[in-house]
Amino acid sequence: MKKLALIILFTAFSTTSKAQIHEVGVFLGGTNYVGDVGKTTYIDPNEVAFGFIYKWNKSIRHSYRFSYMQGGIKGNDLDSKVPSRNLREYSFTNTIKEVSAGIEFNFFPFDLHQFDMQYTPYVFTGVNYFWHNNFESDNINAGKGFDSGRSFSIPMVLGFKARVAHSFIIGIEAGARYTLSDNLDGSNSPNDNYESIRFGNLNSNDWYMFTGATLTYTFGENPCFCPQGK
């Protein structure tokens, strides 16, 4: 974790401000989860989430983006439209904390040289490293994790952003994360003692989503979005 933080800080501050423009800001919204417990709706935020974002704009079309986000997730079989889940009546709560690095791509030119209204849809992807509680299958309803699980996820984010003032950009986004874990909900414990009572689709990993709004502040010299040597 310390090494990752040092890498992010070095990336942010080791380059000269004349080569790029920076954005720092916050995310506020909600989270939800899709897996083996509860509802299967992909965008259905039901827990509060927040985070911090840094962007290094490299051109009018793309930027490198780093973030930290966290929020709760929960599932309850009584909320599901699947009859077998209603009868099972499992429920759980968990917490997701993630760090993310990747590339944000703008569909329209987003030229921070220009001071008129700028707006564009965008997509973001990269790689996430996240923390969560591991559960055993027999204490899932009690909401007691037996240790901390760590895994990777792949973000798939779609958003829309606009510059509302000289130095401020607002955005809205919805982002699904496909995880390399199948135990956000306690269905597939890594403890071999619980192999016989694992449940759900053990060949399908869990998903979690962050949906909300961003507000970033831009600073640094305006970049030169032109080929080297020009």
N, C-alpha and C positions, 0 to 999 in steps of 0.2 A: 504494500500500500504506500509506504514512504517513497519507494522508487518511482511508482506511478505518479505521485504528486510532484516529485522533482522533475520528471519528464515533462509534465504539463506546464509547470512554471517555466522551465527552460524554453519550451516551445513558444510560450506566450511573450517572454521578455528578452530573449536573446537576439531577436531580429530587430532591425532598425525601424522606427515608426514610418519612415518615408517609403518603405517597401510594401506596406499593407495598412489596413485599418482594423481596429479591434472592436469587438462588442462584448460587453459583460452584462448579465442580467439575471432575471429570476423566472421561474416557472411556478404556476399555481393552478391546481386542477384536481383531478380525481383519478382513482385507479380501479380496475376490476380484473378478474381472473377467469380463465376458461380451462377446465380440466375435468377431473373425475368426480367432483362434488359440486352440487348446485347448478345454477343456470349455465347456458352455453351461448349467451349473447356476447359478441366480441366487444362492442362499444357500449358499455353500461356502467359508467363510473359510480361506485357506491362507497368509496372511502376517500379521505382527503389525501392529497399528495402535494409536495413542493420540491423545488430544486434550484440549482444554480447553473448557469450556462456561460460558456466563453466561446466566441467565434473569431477566427482569423480569416478575414475575407481576402481571398487570393485573386479573384476576378469578379466581373459582374455576373458570372454564372455559378460560381461555386465558392465554398468556404470550408475550412476545417473546423469541426465543432467538437467541444469537450463539455461534459456535463456531469453533475452529481444529482441524482433524484432519489426520493424515498416516499413511500406511502404504504398504507395497509391494504391487504387483500382479504377477502372473506368469501365463503361459499356456504350455502345452506340447501340441502336437498329438498326442503319444503317449498323453496322458491322455484324449483325446476318444473318444466312441463313434461318431463320424462317420468312415467308412472313408477318405474322400478326405483328411481331415486327418491320419489316421494315416500315409498314404503320403507326405504332404508333409513332415512332421517339422519344422515350424517351432516355435520357442520364443522367449520374450522375458521380460525382467524390466523393471519400471518403478517409479517412485515417484510417488504422488499426495500433494499438499499442497493443502488447501482451506480457505477461509474461507467462513462461511455466515451468513446472516441470514434470519429468517422467523418464522412463528407456530406455536406448539405448542397443540393443542386437546385438552382432556380430555373423555373420554366421560362420566365421572362427576364430580360436584362434588369438587374438591380444595381444601378450605377450610383454609388455614393458620391461621385463627383457632382452629380446634379442635385440641386436643392429644391426641385419641384416634387410633386407627389410621386412616390415610388411604391409599387406593390407587385407581388408575384406569388403564385403558388410555388411550393417547394417540396422536395422529398429529402429524407435523410436516412442513411444506413451506415453501418459500421460494425462495431463489436462492443458488447457490454460485459462487465464482470459484476456479479451481484451476490448479495448475502440474503439468507432467509433461514427460518427455523425448520429443522427436520422434525417430523412427527412419527410416532409409532402408530400402527393401525388401531390399537386398542385404546389410545388416549386422545384420538383426534377430536372428539366432542369436548373433551376437557380443555383443549387448546394449549396443551403443554408440550413444548418442543424438548427433545432430549439433547440436542446439540445444535450448532450453527452449521447450516449447509452453505456451500459456495459453488457457483457454477457460472457458465457463460450463456449469453443470449444474443440473438440477432435482432436488432431493431429495424422496423419497417414503418417509417413515419411519413405522414402526409400532412402538410400545413399550408397556411396562407399568412403572409406578413405584409405590412405596409409601414412606411415611415410617416409618422404623424407630426413630427417636429424636426428641427435641424439635427438633433442628436438622439432621438428616441425612435425605436421601432417596436411595434406591437405585432403579435401573431397569435394564431390559434392553430392547434395541431392535435392529431390523434395518432398514437403510435402503438402498434402491436409488437410484442417481444416474443419471439419463439425461443424457448429455453432448451438447454441441454439437460434439464432435470425433469423427473416425473414424480417429485415428492413435495411440491409446494403445498399439497393438500393431505399428505399422509397416506396416499394410496399405494406407494411403492417404496417402502422403507429400505434404505441401504443395509439395514441390519438383517443378516441372514436368518436370525431367529424368528423373523416375522414373514418369511417367504411364503408360508402356507396360507396366510390371511391377507395377502396383497389383493387389491381389487381394482376394478375399472379396466380401461384399455392400457395394458402394460407396454404396448408397442407405440403409444402416442404420448409425446411429452407435453408438459403444461405450457400455457401461454399466460402472460399478464400484459395489461395495457396501461398507458399513461395518456390521459386526455385533458387538455386545458389550454391556458393562455400564457404567452411569454411577453416580457417587457425587457428590452435591452437598451443599453446606452452605448453610443459609438464614440470613440476617441482615437487620437493619433492623427498624423498627417494623412491627407487624402492619398490613396495608393495610385500608382501608375499602372493601370491595367493595359499594358502594351508589351509587345515582344522585347526581349533583351536586346540592347544595342540601338533601339529606336530613340 
